[in-house]
Amino acid sequence: MARSGLTDHRWLFVNGGWETPSTDRRIPVLSANTGLPIGSVPDADRVDVDFAVRAARVAFDDPTGWSHWTPAARAQAMRQLADAIDRRSARIAPLVSDQNGMPIVMSTVGDSLRPGRTLRYYADLICEEATEEIRESSGGACTMVRRVPRGVVAAVVPWNFPNTLGAQKYAPALAAGCTVVLKPSPETVLDAVLVAEAAIEAHLPAGVFNIVSGDGETGAHLVAHPDVDVVSFTGSTRVGRQIGETCGRLLRSVNLELGGKSPAVVLDDADLDLGKVGVGQRLAAALFMNNGQTCFVSSRVLAPGSRYDEVVDAIAELARSLVVGHSLDDATQIGPLVSERQRDRVENYIAKGKAQGARVVVGGGRPAGRKAGWFVEPTVFADVDNSYAIAREEIFGPVATITPYADDDDAVRIANDCDYGLAATVWTTDAERGADVARRLEVGTVGINHYLPDDNSPASMIKASGVGVKYGREALLSYQRYQSVYL
């Protein structure tokens, strides 16, 4: 079992190198497995944010700088950054897992390696995409239509997939020619130090990429800074609304990926044989990925009345089979939650579910023998009415609910009767039927018999799940604006 060790870092990554922060304030980082300190980083204040944004502004406005580099030159620098991050992936993975509880198997193959993949994807894309085109205009003249970078990007990243979600912001932004100030979540800041090291090794120009660690007050100052042109935020709907209000007042472009309460629509022909290769793995990933600390998990299972007991039994068997343990243990499938506060939140929702009349089929408490760390048992509720709090509000933990439905139309109605619209899954042996149901769901993405986001396909955020798009060329476009030159 690998362990991250104690890491105390003293500087901020600004303007291409390590800078001494303006205050002595620190952010202590605790292990999700033990609750004990594993490191600390500087807590940036307004002065530090101002310095970082100024560095990004100067770098963007430089007439020979990053925003004016050729796509090929930017792509080469991005690939160098990807290589440098990859060389640190074996150190990034245990840091992430110890901080937020992500099982080490997931952080090793996922969160620590995704930044490199994402950077290379957008590096390739900008070399393929034309940023200028000639269009015929009225009167027989021509117009040159250009896509140009928007400017300085404030990227505010959550703790659940810090590197994956961070790269989904800075990779398309850098590809577009923007400069970036990244603010990681206070819960997962130690791995960001390694990303900064990689940026230094990759010789990114000064000010193009900056990282400032801080709390919500630091993030609020960054979002409202007058020299920021674009805000990209992933986090709670509550904070997203506040950021949206700020950006609306400032007439500033904003991309918000917020909460979710995604349905898993199990059709009456679904194959739920957990003994078959892949079935259990796909269900577990869709319902409990990263200990349920994932915005798109299909935690709201909708089961046909004709097979209701069978679905309940299958989901219960799946939950019982999941190995709960230390997040740095290779055998672990469900690790601890990120913090004591998050564990309290999840346990509060479990209590609400019981109080409202839902039936606990599996779990509902803390795993035996786990006195240290912030662990909650994988929990399954049956007989959940769609009006219950556990069916309508994002829990962000290893809790799944099961609600019966009468027919396909009823399933779609219940699935869409939700404030959120981030994602969904449909489980069926009939691909055409599954696609038909998917078309009727009011969500940005749908997985058929699994859920795995595709880098090349756009995912829209709708309803209370946010505003904007991620993935694909569409994400690149969100960091560009149009300019027409009438020739």
C-alpha positions, 0 to 999 in steps of 0.5 A: 500500500503506497502512502503519500507522506507529509508534504508542507509546501511554502510557495505559490506558482505564479508568473512562471515560478515559485513566489512567496505568498503575501501572508503566513496563512496556511491551508492544512490538508487532512487524510480522508482515511485517518483524519490526521494532517498530511500536509499544508500549502499557502492560503492565498489572499487578495494580494496573491490573487491580484498578482496572479491575475496580473501575470496572466493579463500581461502574458495574454496582452503581450503582442508576441505572447501566448495568444499570438503563438501559432496553434502548432507552437501552443500544441507543442508546449501543451504536449510538453506539459502533458509529458511532465504531468505524466512523469508525476502521475505515480506521485499524484495518484496517492496524494489525490486518494489520501486527500479525497478518499478516491480508491487508488485503483481509480486515481492511478488509471484515471485522475492522475493520467487524464490531464495528459490525455486531455492536453494532447486531445486539445493540442491535436484539435487546435492543429486541425481546426481552422481559426479563420474562414472566408464567407461571402457577404451581402453585395458580393463582398467577403468577410473574414470570420476569425475565432480568437481567444477570450482572454484571462480564464479563472478556473475554479476546481472541485475536490472530487476529481481535481486533476481530471476536472482541472485539465478539462478547464485549462487544456481547452483554454490554453489551446484557444490561446487564453491564459489561466489562473487555476484555484484548486479546492482546499481539500485537494491542493497537494497534487496541484503542487506537482502540476505546478512543478510540471508546468515549470519543467515544461517551460510554459511562458511566464504568466500563461498558467498560474495556480493559487490555493485558497478558500471560498473567499479567495475564489470569490475575489478571483471570480470577480477580478476586473482583469478576468474575462472568463470564469469556469467553475465546477462545484455545488449549485449553490455556489454556482448560482452566486458565481453566475450572478457575479458574472452576469453583473460583470457581463462576463462569460461563464461556464458552470458545471454544477450538481446532479441527481442522475437517474438510472432507468432500468427497463424491463428487459435489462440484464442484471445478472451480476455473474456475467462479465462486466455487468457488475463493474458497469453498474458499480461505476454508474451508481457508486463511482468514487464513493458516490462523490461524482456529480454524474453518478446514477444514484436514482434507480428507476425500476419497472414494477414488473421486476421491482423486487429483482432490481432491488435484490440485484442492487442490494447484492451489488452494494454488499459486494463492494469492498470498503477500505483504506483508499490506498489499498489496491483492493478497495472499491469504496473509500472514505468520504473527503471530510468529516463535514461531508460524512455528516452531510451523507449521514444526515440524508440517510436519516432523512430517508429513514424518517420519510419512510424509505426502506434501508436494504443495505448499509445505512451506517458506518462500516465496522472496524473503521474508527478513524477516517470518514467512512460510510457504508454503501447504502441502498434505499428501496420504496423511495417516492420521487418526492423524498429528499433523498430522491431529489437532492444531491447527496454526494456519497455512496447512497442509491435510491430505488423508485418503481415505475409503471411503464416507459412513459412513467419512467421518463416522467419520473426521470425528468421530474428533477431540478437537475439535468446533468446525466442519466443511464438507461439499462436495456438489452434493446439498443434501439429502445434504449436510444429512444428512451435516452432521446426523451431524457432532459439531460446533457449526457446519457449512457446506455448500459454504462456511463463513461464520458467521451472526450470527443463528445460535448456534454451540456449542463442544463437546469440546476446542473449549470450553464455551458458545455464541456468536452469536444471541440465545443469546449474549445469554442467556449474559450474563443470569441468571434471577430468578423473582418469585412474585406 
